[in-house]
């Protein structure tokens, strides 16, 4: 009898676990994001900037050649000074997902995690594509993603605040991921935002929790 009771308990636990996973999967279908590798991302930073604005962000994950061509049109590539033959795969990437805020993601699996990383999809300038680095580390189910601190230029202003119709390009690397000292995450409201002290002398300023340089900013002498 004891063995029978134990067997029933195990079957009941397994069934409950399967129901939980199914419910979580259904819930996440409605999440405003998509999975990039093992990172669940959501496009948009809640702000709309004029063309020419530079946004400070950290590279979170690189896109494959297929993902790049699926997301960006030939006109997008042309606007960023790229051709379809320039789209790379492997160590060098032509498009990345970047975020201005510190991000971590954990849970049972990223697909079953309701939290998403907010940021922007950006093409990469040919002059920096070969040296751009992305980093991802996972320990006991909690993952951190990050790479170089970069300046992202607004090539085309989005028609709304979601960023879905905007166009962005990684203009330059501000601080490589292997270097520390100038850039760090600082508290801005309820989250931590990327900040690089050296950029202040070049006209960069805070816009709430995003560090930006507007196109009409005068560089300090």
Backbone torsions as a table, in degrees:
resi	resn	phi	psi	omega
1	UNK	NA	-40.1	-179.4
2	UNK	-62.4	-41.8	179.8
3	UNK	-64.0	-39.6	179.5
4	UNK	-63.7	-42.6	-179.9
5	UNK	-64.0	-40.6	178.7
6	UNK	-64.1	-42.5	179.6
7	UNK	-61.7	-43.2	178.7
8	UNK	-62.7	-39.3	-179.9
9	UNK	-64.2	-43.4	-179.9
10	UNK	-63.2	-46.2	179.3
11	UNK	-61.0	-39.7	179.0
12	UNK	-64.9	-39.2	179.5
13	UNK	-66.5	-42.3	178.6
14	UNK	-62.7	-44.1	179.7
15	UNK	-62.4	-42.1	179.3
16	UNK	-63.7	-40.5	179.2
17	UNK	-63.5	-41.7	179.0
18	UNK	-64.2	-40.4	178.4
19	UNK	-63.8	-39.6	179.3
20	UNK	-62.2	-46.2	-179.7
21	UNK	-64.2	-38.3	179.2
22	UNK	-64.7	-45.0	179.5
23	UNK	-61.7	-44.8	179.9
24	UNK	-62.9	-37.7	178.3
25	UNK	-64.3	-42.3	179.7
26	UNK	-65.0	-41.4	179.1
27	UNK	-60.9	-42.2	-175.4
28	UNK	-73.6	-13.4	173.9
29	UNK	-61.2	-31.6	-179.6
30	UNK	-88.9	0.3	179.2
31	UNK	-67.0	142.0	-179.5
32	UNK	-83.1	75.0	-179.8
33	UNK	-174.5	178.1	176.4
34	UNK	-145.0	159.0	-176.8
35	UNK	-90.0	123.5	174.8
36	UNK	-111.2	101.7	-173.7
37	UNK	67.8	-117.2	175.6
38	UNK	-107.8	13.6	-177.6
39	UNK	-111.8	125.7	177.1
40	UNK	-92.4	121.8	-172.4
41	UNK	-123.0	156.9	176.1
42	UNK	-135.6	124.6	-174.7
43	UNK	-76.6	136.4	176.7
44	UNK	118.3	141.8	178.0
45	UNK	-119.5	11.3	176.0
46	UNK	76.7	9.0	-179.6
47	UNK	-136.4	151.1	178.6
48	UNK	-123.3	121.5	-177.4
49	UNK	-113.4	150.2	179.8
50	UNK	-69.0	160.1	-179.4
51	UNK	-61.2	140.8	-179.9
52	UNK	95.2	-12.6	177.9
53	UNK	-67.7	141.2	174.5
54	UNK	-103.5	134.9	-179.1
55	UNK	-119.1	129.5	177.1
56	UNK	-81.8	129.5	-178.0
57	UNK	-152.8	166.2	176.0
58	UNK	-111.7	137.7	177.7
59	UNK	-68.9	123.8	-178.8
60	UNK	-96.1	-46.7	-177.2
61	UNK	-158.3	145.9	178.1
62	UNK	-91.0	149.6	177.6
63	UNK	-93.8	147.3	174.7
64	UNK	-75.4	170.6	178.3
65	UNK	-59.6	-43.9	-178.9
66	UNK	-63.2	-43.6	179.5
67	UNK	-64.4	-36.4	179.7
68	UNK	-66.0	-47.4	-178.4
69	UNK	-69.6	-28.3	178.0
70	UNK	-72.4	-35.2	-175.0
71	UNK	-87.9	-38.5	-173.5
72	UNK	-106.9	138.1	179.8
73	UNK	-84.7	165.6	174.9
74	UNK	-57.4	-34.5	177.4
75	UNK	-65.3	-38.0	176.7
76	UNK	-61.2	-48.2	-179.5
77	UNK	-60.4	-44.3	-179.1
78	UNK	-61.8	-41.4	-179.9
79	UNK	-62.6	-29.7	179.7
80	UNK	-92.2	7.2	179.9
81	UNK	76.5	26.5	-177.7
82	UNK	-119.9	158.5	172.0
83	UNK	-120.2	166.4	-179.4
84	UNK	-60.9	-33.5	179.4
85	UNK	-70.1	-15.1	178.3
86	UNK	-82.4	-15.0	-175.9
87	UNK	-68.7	122.2	-172.3
88	UNK	-107.6	163.7	178.4
89	UNK	-139.6	149.7	179.9
90	UNK	102.5	-135.9	-176.5
91	UNK	-66.3	-42.7	178.0
92	UNK	-89.3	135.8	-177.8
93	UNK	-122.3	152.0	-179.9
94	UNK	-104.4	-16.1	178.0
95	UNK	-143.9	148.0	-177.4
96	UNK	-141.2	164.7	169.8
97	UNK	-107.5	125.9	-176.3
98	UNK	-121.7	157.1	178.2
99	UNK	-143.9	142.5	177.3
100	UNK	-85.2	1.2	-173.8
101	UNK	-124.9	152.9	176.1
102	UNK	-64.8	134.2	-175.7
103	UNK	-134.6	138.2	168.3
104	UNK	-135.5	155.0	-179.7
105	UNK	-145.8	129.7	-179.4
106	UNK	-141.8	-158.0	-178.5
107	UNK	111.4	-172.3	-179.8
108	UNK	-60.3	-53.1	171.4
109	UNK	-147.8	155.6	179.0
110	UNK	-55.5	-34.6	-178.8
111	UNK	-67.3	-22.0	-179.2
112	UNK	-104.1	16.2	178.8
113	UNK	-103.5	127.6	-178.0
114	UNK	-73.5	-25.9	-178.9
115	UNK	-72.1	145.9	177.6
116	UNK	-131.5	154.5	176.9
117	UNK	-86.8	121.1	179.8
118	UNK	-87.6	138.2	179.1
119	UNK	178.1	-155.7	-174.4
120	UNK	-134.5	144.7	169.2
121	UNK	-85.1	133.8	-177.9
122	UNK	-139.8	139.8	170.8
123	UNK	-76.0	162.5	-175.8
124	UNK	-116.0	127.7	176.2
125	UNK	-57.1	138.0	-178.4
126	UNK	-56.1	-30.1	-175.8
127	UNK	-71.5	-17.1	-178.9
128	UNK	-120.8	-4.3	-173.3
129	UNK	-63.1	-33.8	-176.8
130	UNK	-78.2	-17.1	-176.8
131	UNK	-109.4	-4.6	-177.7
132	UNK	-70.5	137.2	-179.2
133	UNK	-124.3	143.8	173.4
134	UNK	-122.0	148.0	-176.8
135	UNK	-132.0	137.7	172.6
136	UNK	-141.4	130.8	178.5
137	UNK	-133.0	139.4	179.2
138	UNK	-128.7	135.0	179.2
139	UNK	-141.3	115.2	178.0
140	UNK	55.8	42.3	174.4
141	UNK	87.2	-8.0	178.5
142	UNK	-104.8	124.7	-175.6
143	UNK	-112.5	141.7	174.4
144	UNK	-122.7	138.6	-177.4
145	UNK	-125.6	142.1	178.5
146	UNK	178.5	169.8	-179.7
147	UNK	-165.7	-142.9	-178.7
148	UNK	-63.9	147.4	168.1
149	UNK	-83.0	125.6	-172.8
150	UNK	-131.1	158.4	172.1
151	UNK	-98.8	119.9	-178.6
152	UNK	-105.6	122.8	-178.6
153	UNK	-93.3	137.5	175.0
154	UNK	-81.3	110.5	177.5
155	UNK	-87.0	-36.0	-179.6
156	UNK	-140.2	123.1	-178.9
157	UNK	-68.7	134.4	177.0
158	UNK	-67.4	153.2	-179.5
159	UNK	-79.3	-14.8	175.8
160	UNK	-145.7	-178.4	-173.2
161	UNK	-80.9	-2.2	-178.4
162	UNK	-76.7	-21.7	-179.8
163	UNK	82.4	0.0	-173.7
164	UNK	-68.0	-24.9	-179.6
165	UNK	-108.4	6.3	178.0
166	UNK	-81.8	168.0	177.4
167	UNK	-135.1	129.5	-175.1
168	UNK	-131.6	153.1	178.1
169	UNK	-139.6	139.4	174.1
170	UNK	-72.9	109.9	-172.9
171	UNK	-83.2	-37.5	-178.4
172	UNK	-164.4	161.4	174.2
173	UNK	-93.3	122.0	179.7
174	UNK	-83.2	-45.1	177.0
175	UNK	-150.4	120.8	178.5
176	UNK	-62.1	155.2	-179.3
177	UNK	-63.3	-24.6	-178.8
178	UNK	-82.0	-4.5	-178.2
179	UNK	-112.7	141.4	177.6
180	UNK	-132.7	148.9	177.5
181	UNK	142.6	-44.8	-177.1
182	UNK	-93.4	-44.2	-174.4
183	UNK	-102.2	142.7	178.5
184	UNK	-160.1	169.5	175.9
185	UNK	-96.0	129.7	-179.9
186	UNK	-122.6	154.1	-179.4
187	UNK	-70.5	125.4	175.2
188	UNK	-135.6	97.7	-176.3
189	UNK	71.2	-128.8	-175.1
190	UNK	-92.9	3.3	177.7
191	UNK	-142.8	171.8	-179.9
192	UNK	-99.0	133.2	-176.4
193	UNK	-117.5	149.4	-179.4
194	UNK	-73.4	134.8	-177.5
195	UNK	-142.5	137.2	176.2
196	UNK	-125.8	114.3	-173.5
197	UNK	-59.2	-38.4	-175.9
198	UNK	-63.0	-21.7	-177.0
199	UNK	-75.5	-17.8	-178.3
200	UNK	-59.6	-37.6	-179.3
201	UNK	-71.2	-10.6	178.9
202	UNK	-104.0	12.3	175.0
203	UNK	93.4	10.7	176.9
204	UNK	-77.5	141.1	-179.1
205	UNK	-143.4	161.7	177.1
206	UNK	-77.2	136.9	166.0
207	UNK	-120.4	89.9	-171.3
208	UNK	59.0	-106.3	-177.8
209	UNK	-113.7	26.0	175.9
210	UNK	-128.6	129.0	-179.4
211	UNK	-92.3	118.5	-171.9
212	UNK	-135.6	163.5	170.4
213	UNK	-128.1	115.2	-179.3
214	UNK	-80.4	153.2	-173.7
215	UNK	-63.9	-21.1	-179.2
216	UNK	-97.7	11.6	-177.6
217	UNK	-73.5	132.1	177.3
218	UNK	-89.0	129.6	-178.9
219	UNK	-72.9	132.1	178.8
220	UNK	-72.8	141.9	178.1
221	UNK	-89.8	NA	NA
